[in-house]
């Protein structure tokens, strides 16, 4: 609707929105005096938009809080954690070997000068059941994404959150065997506080790179800023 400046093309989506009362038809005249018909969002439509925005914002907040929790746990384990990275990794597909750009929620490496001890690790966070199911679909895109995660890490994990009623959004049996699984568990006596529980350890794989990571990954890390430790977390600063 907004791309067409409010002028209707009466496609199936607009028909559905009009029938639901979320849009309304508004007659008007253009500069030449010709009668035209436009569309306008109704009060019910605005209420629906506000509800969807609140729902999406809550899902985003839940996801980001889990990302921060994972990053903080990695820091406490003596690792350098990164969020929002874009990393290129080679993936083998039916069309042959190709490079895929992936954005892991948390990417971390050990504090070490020995390549074999680096253990680069990917954590993919899912806060909603729908997002998890979309990730687990067997499509070329999801296969490439999972393949990229495995190619850029020695360990790869799925971190599963809880829904609004505190229920698990998935089980370890749903996750491919190449990945470890962590579940978010409520901390007893602390409202809104969570901890991570390992449900299935991630298999560890050696990476075939003399420097522990491919050169492109080191360049990406050199340009990135590590996730900052929490101000009250003295352990992460050691």
Buried (B, 14 or more C-beta within 10 A) or exposed (E): BEEEEBEBEEEEEBEEBBEEEBBBEEEEEEEEEEEEEBBEBBEEBEEBEEEEEEEEEEBEEBBBBBBBBBBBBBBBBEBBBBBEBEBBBBBEEEEEEEEBEBEBBBBBBBEEEEEEEBBBBBBBBBBBBEBBEEBBEEEEEEBBBBBBBBBBBBBBBBBBBBEEEEEBBBEBEEBEEEBBBBBBEEEEEEEEEBBBEEBBEBEEBEBEBEEBBBEBBEEBBEEBEBBEBBEEEEEBEE
